[in-house]
Each structure stands twice: as structure tokens, then as C-alpha cells.
Amino acid sequence: MTCCDNIGWKSQMDYTAKLAELDVQKYLSVITSHEYSSSPDQPMNTTLPTWMSEGAANDQAFATSWYINGGSNEGFTWAVKIAQGIVNADLSAYIYWEGVETNNKGSLSHVIDTDGTKFTISSILWAIAHWSRHIRPGAHRLSTSGVIQDTIVGAFENVDGSVVLVLTNSGTIAQTVDLGVSGGTFSTAQAFTSDAEAQMVDTKVTLSDGRVKVTVPVHGVVTVKLTTAKSSQPVSTTVSIQFAPTSTSVKHTLAHQKASSTTLSTVKTAASTQTASAVESAKDVKYPVLPVTSKGSAKTATKKGSHRSHKAHSAAHRRCGHGIHRRDHCTN
């Protein structure tokens, strides 16, 4: 059983506090929240896994741009939302409202629009892919310390021993990052980047003497996958910004950065099921977590069987304000 799909994270925090006060969390498996009135930016006060179970730019027309001015219909905006949710709010799942719709360019309630023959992809899909394509079921979250300017760092260790880092740069200068790895022997490094020019494409990464170097573009995301033989030993990684400035495709002014470091070490907490439409981080799972459907236009595991249009859904949110909406009524 999950609870409570509130309209926003802040409202759900109030609901969760009341659940704890009434001692009913023991009957639940997951705390769930929507992201319409507020986004997850801090951990929920609970020992249960937490999901952002529904969010979308329903009031925006379908769009494909990655970054123009930080609008809610841009892929990078959602890349930051996902990073903040997983890293800052300890989410175990991040689920966009819909996968696919047919001939509905009037709303960004979905990430793929099709006319039955051709299809158009929103760049929000690539924001999701950075967290779901290489972070796989059973992954353990890696803790981080230190600061990389304007960059959110998320790191995971998969069950096969590979380590995946996702770096999200909100700044106006590119960041060249050096990864010093200890506690594991990595044989290959792959990196995939998204920015205003291209999304989820291969990018240059250097692996030499146990160190990895990669550049995170302006308003961009880079996913780095380090492959190693499976090991039960903790893996620690040191990340530091280099002094050499890096040019960018959008011609922002360059500046030298002060060196800083981030230390990544294994945190032994189990991840819940990872799917293409649900971005999931690793948080201590003390209760079984249901898998989330990833194909078609299914919403979430807790929304199975709901077939309302996005217009009806959005109208319900507006009618209920900050309360919970159900098919025919509001619960405040």
C-alpha cells in the first residue's frame, strides 16, 4: 500500500508527518507525492522509500528543446528536477506522468507523441535516460561529499560492479572533472552527454592510470559508466575540477575555477526496481516495492487502470487546489 499522492512535495511532507503521528506508516510500503505544486528538494521525514509518483508540464505545449531559457517545457529543466529529487530528496523513484500519446501536441503530459506512423520525442525523455539507462535494478547509492560548482553529482554501484555517475551542470561555464578511483580496478569508461546541441550522445572520456577525465557542458548532463569486475569491497571516488577552462557550444564567457573535490563512497542500501519510465535512486528499502510499468502510456504502479485524459487530470488538480484529487471528489 502506498500513500498519499499529494499534489506537491511540501503538502505531502505535512501528510507524512500526520501518518507518523497516527502510527500508521507501518501499514505502508511507499510514500508517494506528485510534483505539481512543489518539487522534491529535501528528504521526507520517513523510513519508507519515497517516490515522486507523478509530474508533468501539462500546461505546456509539446516541445523538443533541451535548453532555451529554463522554461518548464525544456529537457534540462526536468534534468535538474530529477537530480534534485534523487540526490537532495533521497527519492527511490521519479515517474513522469505519461510515456506516449497520439496526436496531442497541445500538452507536454507525455514524452513521445505519435501520429501512428511517425513519432516526436521530447528532450525530457533524454533527461530521464541519463538516470535510467545505466543505473540498473539492485544498484546501491554512493554517498558524496564536497562541492563541484553549479553541479549536482549522483553516483551508484550496480550489482555487476560497474559504477555510474550522473553530473548535472546548471552553470554558465563547462566543468572539466577529474575522477580519481580507488577500491576498484576499472577497465573501461563510457560517457554520454546532453546539452542544447544534442542529447544522450557519446562524449569524450579519458581513462588512464585509474583516473577518468570528462567535461560537463553548460546546462548539460553527463552520465559516466565505469566498468570493473564485480567486487563486494566499497568503492571510493574523488572528483576535482581542473583549472583549465573549457569552451562551450553556446559561447558563454569562460572563467578559471577554484579546485574542489567530491568524495564518493559506497552506501549499502538497496535500490528498488529500475525501469525506463521511472528514474530510481537507492534508498533503504525495508518494505517490498512494486515494479513500475515502463511501456506505453501507463502512469505508475499506483495508477494502474486510470484512463483519464490529461485535460481531465489537470482540471482535477486545479479544482482541488492543494488537496488530494480522486475521480469524483477532492480530499483536503
Summary of the structure (lengths in Angstrom):
residues: 332
radius of gyration: 19.8
end to end distance: 20.0
largest distance: 62.0
contacts: 1159
relative contact order: 0.16
helix: 16%
strand: 36%
